Amino acid sequence: MLLMGIAFSAHSQTPTSQDSEPPFHISAYVETYYSYDTRRPLDNTKPSFLYSHNRTQEFNVNLAYIRATYTKDKVRANLSIGAGSYMNANYAAEPGVLKNLIEANAGIRLTRKKALWLDAGILPSHLGWESAVSKDCPTLTRSLAAENSPYFESGARLSYSTDNGKWALSILALNGWQRIHKLPGNSLLSYGAQIQYKPNSAILLNYSNFIGSDSPDSTRQMRYFHDLYGTFHLSSHLDITAGFDIGMQQSPRIEDRSRRMLTWYTPVIIARYVLNTQWALAGRVEYFHDPSGVIISTTNPEGAKTGSLSLNIDYAPTPNALLRLEGRTFSGPGKLFTTGPGSPGSTDTFITAAIAISM
């Protein structure tokens, strides 16, 4: 969900029903795209650490879904069924029809006067400042931080929002790191928390975390992840998002008996400038540092280290439609980019165009 052009976590909102609004609502979204990779991969797929808009040299659908919501004073529910290359990449580990479930959750309000909710099912991730819905994000493609942390999660969430709307708190018990179907051999639940503070309508500050394991019990490696970001509406034209993610995971027992902690991190700054009601520009600077290959597996001796710059222009012919064009380039030490008919390289560049319509 966007707040004045800045991504605001949809799961932090506490819906309130009004007598004048029907409790049941159906919406839909379609985003088509074409992306060109200068390395021209033979399988028309971008590097494995990019999951959104990941097909190249072909016209494709990134995400199309139908969403039904039901909201009353004491109950709420969401069901969203989707398809597209985003679904194929992010739900590859899920069995059967679970591959098409973006959201499927139900919630009960636990108190009559306070916004204390218990929700369970398939939920939007409590980590990150971007969602899978490109139209709601300042840039066309997703940041490295979003691509390499959960877009969705499955479990139970207890959330509370203060009456003045300044604080939103959540604690979660989860099936794992972006998992609906629990990893075979893993008996542990994972846990998370989120704190959001909104001192005024122009600023949102967020801290979220994750504690758990994404490996079987026989090779258990504990993972600890922290997500910090702020969104700032500096003027009627300029929005800034600044984020920093850092994670730590135990090294494998076989490789390191001391079980040292392997660390990765990624900072990002996104600026969006609104020219008028139809035109906007956005730029992004980010860096992903994973020397041990915890999140991005690679044979590169330097590990996974790359920076990214992007610039996109948006045109909105109507409030529910968006035409976007983005150029994005990557550069880092070592030979991280192995796609394409040529030898592995340290750089890669993409040009992506997309049309998104919400209904």
N, C-alpha and C positions, 0 to 999 in steps of 0.2 A: 504494500500500500504506500502511496506517496503522500507526503505532507509538504505542500508548497513546492513540489518538484523534487523533494528529497526522499529517498527510500526510508520508510518507517515500517518497522516490523509488524506484519499483520497479526501475528500471534500475541502481540502485546496489547492489542485493543480489546476492550470489553464492550461487546455490543449491548445496546439497550433497545428494547422494543418500544414502539409507540403505537397507540391505538389507531393513528391515521395511516400507518404503514402495514401492508400485509406481511404476515410472518414468514411466508414462503416466497422465495425468489430464485429465478433461474437466469444465469448469465453464460456467455460463451466468449471464447477468445481464439483467434487464429493469427499466427505469425509465419509468413513464408520468407525465404531468404536465398541469396546466392552469394557464395564466398569464393574468392580466388586466392590460392596459396602460391607464392612465387617459387616454392620448392617443387610444386606440381607432383604431389604424392601419387604413386601408381594406383593405390586403392581408394583415392579420393577422400581420405580421412586425415584430419589435422593431427598433430602430436597427441599422444594418449592422455596428457594431463589437461586437455581442453574438452569439455563435455557438452557445452552449449554452442550451437552453430558450428558443429564439428565436421560437417561434410563440405567438400570443396569441389570446384569445377562442375557443380550441378545445382539445379533448382531443387529446393527441398522445403519441408515444413519443420521448423524448429520445435514449435509447441502449438497444439490445438486442443482445446478442452471445452467440456460443458460442465458447469458448476451449479449445484443446487444448495441453497442455504435455508435453514429454518431457525428463526430466532423469536423466542418469547421471553417473558420476564425471568422464568426459572429454568428454562432448557434452551439448548441450541445444538445444531448439527450442521455438518458440512460434508458434501460428497462431490468430488471432482474427478472426472475420468478424462484422461488425456492420451495423445498420440504424438509422434514426431521424433526427429533425431535426438532431441533432448531426452525423451523418454527411453529410447533405445540405449543411449550411452549411460544414463544414470541409474536405470533399473535393470541392468543386465544381470545382476546377481539374484534378482527376485524370481520366484517360480510362478508359472501360470498367469492367472488374471491379475495378480498383484503388480505385474509389470505396467499396468495401465492406471493404477490408482495414485493420483496426486495427493488427494486428501480424502479421508473417510474417518470422521471423528464425531463424537457426541459429548455434550457437556451438561452439567447440572450446577445451578447456582446454589451454594451451600448456606447462604444467609439471605434473609429477606431485605435488609437495608444496605448491606455492603457488597461490593463487587468482588466476591470470593467465588471462584469457579473451579470445578474439577472437570477436566476434559481428558478423553482417552481415545486412542486410535492412531491413525496416520495423520501426523501434524506437520505444519511448516516448521523448518528448523529454527531453533532459538539462537543460532549462531549466524552472524553476518549481517550486513547492511543491504544486501541485494537478494532478490527473489528470482525464480525461474521465469517470471513474466517480464520480458524485456521492455515492454511499453511502460512499465512502472519504474524502470531504472534509468539513471541519467545517461548511461552509455549503452550502445547497441549490444556489444558482447559483454560477458561477465568478467570480473576481475579474477586474477589468479587466486586470490584469497577465497572467493566464492566458489570457484571451480574445484578447489581442493579442500573444501570443508563441506559438511552436509547441507544439501538443499532441503531434505525432508528427514523426518524421524518418526519412529513408532514407539508409543508408550503412553504414559499418563502424565498430565501436567496440572499442578495446583497453582493458580494465579490469583493475584490480588492487585487491584488498582485503587488508589486513594480517591476520595470524593472530588478533590480539586484537580485531578488528572495529572498531577506532577510526578507521581511515583507509580511504577508498575513493577511487580515482583513475581517471579515464577520459580518453582522447583520442579524437576522432572525425573522420572524413572524411565529408562529407555532400553530398547532391545539391542542397541549398539550404535556404531558410527555410520549414519546413513544406511540403516537396515530396517526393512519390514520383517522379513523372514530371518529369524535369529541364526547366526553363524553356527553350523553344526560343530559340536564339541566344545562350545563356549557356554558354561553354566552361569556366568556372571551377568547381572544387570549392569547397565551403565547409568550414570547420573549427571545431571546438569542443573544449572541455575542461571537466572538472568535478573539484572537490576537495570531499570531505565529511569532516568531523571530528566524531566522536561520543565526547566525553570520558567520558560515562557514559550510563546508560539514560534519563536525563531530558532530555538536550540533544543537538541535532543542528545543526551549522553547515555551510552550503553556499556555494560560489562556483562559478558556471558562466559560460561565455562563448560567443560565436558571432562568427566572422569570415568574411565572404563578401559576395556580391552577389546581390540578388534582381531583377536587371534584365539585359537582353541586353547583349552586349559592346559594341554600337554606342552604347549610352547608359549604360555601366557606372557604377553608384554603389556604392561600398564601404560595407558596413554593419558596425558594431562594437557588440556588445551584451554587457552584463554583468548577471548575475542573482545577487543575494545574499539569503540568508534564513537565519533560525534558527527552530527549533521548540523549545519549552520546556514540559516537563511539570512545572508548579509544585507540583501536589499531586494527590491521587487524584481531585480534582474539576475542576481548572482547567488548561487547556492554552492556550498563547499561540503564535501564529505571527507573526513580523515579517519583512517582506520589502521589498526595494528593487531595482527594475530601472531601468537607464539604458542608452539606446542612442544611437548617433551614425551618421549617414549623409551621404555627400557630396551636395551640392546638384546639381541637373541642370546639365550643361554649357551648355545653351542659355540657361538663366535666369541662371546665375552663372558667369562664366569663372574666377573665383578658386577655385571648388570648395570653398566653406566647408563646415563640418560643421554639419548640422542635428541638434538634440538633442531627445530626449523622455525622460521618466522617470515612474515611478509608485511611490509608497510605499503600503504596506498593513499594517494590524494586524488580526489576527483572534483573537478570544477565544472559547473554548468551555468551558462549564460543565456538568458532568455532575451532574444531580440525583440519579439512582439508575440502576439497570441498564436502565431503560426510557425515561427522560426526560432530555433535554439541551437547553440553550440555546446559541446562538452569535450573536455580533455582529461586524460588520466595519466598519472605517473605511478609506477609500482615496481616492486622487486620481490622475488621469491628466492629464499635462501634455505636449501635443504641439502647440506653437504653429505649427509649419511643416506640419502635416498629413502627416508621413511615414508613420505607421501608420494613423491614422484620417483618411481623406480628407474634406475639408469645404470648403464655400465661405464658411464663417464667417470674417470678418476676424481674429477672435481665435484662430483655429485650433481644435484639439480640446483643450479644457480642461474637465474635469468632476470633481466629487467624488461619492462614493457612500457611503451608509450603509445597512446592512441588519441585520435581526434575524430569526432563525428559531428555531423550536421543533421538536424531533424526538421522535418516539415510536417505540420499537422493540418491537413485540409479541413478536417472537422475535429471536434473534441474527442471523438472515439477512434480516430484513425491516425496512424503515424508512419511516415516514410522516412527511412534513416539510411545514411551512408557513413561508413567508418573505415578509417585506415589504422592499422595496428602493426607495430614492429617489435620484435623480440631480439635481445642481444645479451650474451653472457659468456663466461669462460667455458672452455671445453667444447665438446661436440654433442650438445644436448639434442639438436634437431636432426633426426635420422631419417625423416620421411623424404621421399623424392627419389628420382632416378640417379642422382649424383651422390657424392660422398657426404657423410655427416658434416654438419656445419654448426656454427655458433650463433647464427642469425636466422630469422625467418620473418616474413612480412605477409599480412593478409589484408585484403580489401573486401568488405562485406556490405551488402545492401539488403534491406529488409522492409517488408510492409506488415504492419500489425494493426488489427482491428478488433476492438472489444464490442460486445453486443449485450 
